[in-house]
Amino acid sequence: MKIGVLGGTGPAGTAVAVRLASVGNEVVIGSRSASRASGVVDELLGRWAGRDLAIVAGDNREAARADLVVLATPWEGAVSTARELSDELDGKILVSMVNAMARWGDRFVPLLPPTGSVAMAVAGAVPRSRVVGAFHHLPAGPLGDLDRLLEADVMVFSDDREAGDLVIGLVDKVPGLRGVAVGGLWSAMAVEALTAALVEVNRRYKAHAALRVTGIA
Ligand SMILES: NC(=O)c1ccc[n+]([C@@H]2O[C@H](COP(=O)([O-])OP(=O)(O)OC[C@H]3O[C@@H](n4cnc5c(N)ncnc54)[C@H](OP(=O)(O)O)[C@@H]3O)[C@@H](O)[C@H]2O)c1
């Protein structure tokens, strides 16, 4: 599958890009600046030389022309980025991994947008797209290190069950990861906000925490 990553030059976007490329997907790393994306892709292909990753660079518009698109910008830019690309994203699965957080002293706290979550706000901005939430809790460092097996569950939510199931299938192809359906877009409020708690876990235990849901087959 051809996957585009909007805001793909940051730690989260590059991590998702290399991990999805490592299981045979073609990935377009998008940016507001195509030349910045090119520099990032050169670095990634240098780091992972010999792994035969199909990763190319483009601007966000080129990335949005892929079959499935991941939104990996900070929360401040998520809605405007999606809205600007609404024609390219028409009818497509748009996976938001965006968490809204703010620094409060030396802590990170979750922010609740008026819509309750970033994913709901994005869905409102691109109503003809099939918005799915995923990847919120995967720590970028271990996810982007292909020499490491990252064992974690990925909470996937959407109002479009078929789109959610497709993303779960995409996640399940990555060794160590398992997609878990956690309901409709309303779940975004809980999933996004939980990320700030995981950041606190990381601070306390000097870790890269991820989640496992137990009790399901
Ligand atoms: N870091 C993690 O471990 C992690 C894990 C899971 C989920 N997330 C979520 O993934 C998202 C990205 O995280 P990150 O750490 O990679 O963030 P980041 O480095 O701050 O931003 C990612 C990219 O977004 C673009 N960008 C920055 N400000 C923007 C704006 N106002 N409008 C549009 N694009 C903008 C930049 O790319 P260009 O300048 O090249 O356009 C930047 O390289 C966040 O919402 C975060 O909550 C992060």
The ligand as an ORCA input file, in Angstrom:
! r2SCAN-3c Opt
* xyz 0 1
  N       6.914     11.971     19.388
  C       6.263     10.881     19.780
  O       6.825      9.992     20.467
  C       4.813     10.691     19.376
  C       4.231      9.418     19.510
  C       2.911      9.257     19.118
  C       2.188     10.330     18.619
  N       2.776     11.554     18.520
  C       2.016     12.671     17.961
  O       2.435     12.798     16.614
  C       2.436     14.173     16.254
  C       3.814     14.561     15.752
  O       4.750     14.400     16.795
  P       6.269     14.866     16.603
  O       6.927     14.656     17.888
  O       6.836     14.229     15.368
  O       6.020     16.438     16.337
  P       6.905     17.593     15.712
  O       8.283     17.110     15.467
  O       6.739     18.797     16.572
  O       6.150     17.913     14.350
  C       6.115     17.009     13.260
  C       6.209     17.795     11.957
  O       5.030     18.576     11.768
  C       5.328     19.726     10.981
  N       4.742     20.889     11.640
  C       5.194     21.547     12.736
  N       4.350     22.546     13.077
  C       3.344     22.528     12.150
  C       2.194     23.315     11.939
  N       1.859     24.324     12.754
  N       1.392     23.006     10.884
  C       1.701     21.979     10.044
  N       2.792     21.206     10.185
  C       3.592     21.473     11.231
  C       6.848     19.817     10.901
  O       7.205     19.367      9.607
  P       7.564     20.385      8.396
  O       8.135     21.622      9.031
  O       8.586     19.591      7.653
  O       6.289     20.614      7.690
  C       7.347     18.805     11.927
  O       8.563     18.184     11.551
  C       2.007     14.961     17.490
  O       0.654     15.304     17.382
  C       2.258     13.995     18.629
  O       1.361     14.209     19.713
  C       4.084     11.759     18.868
*
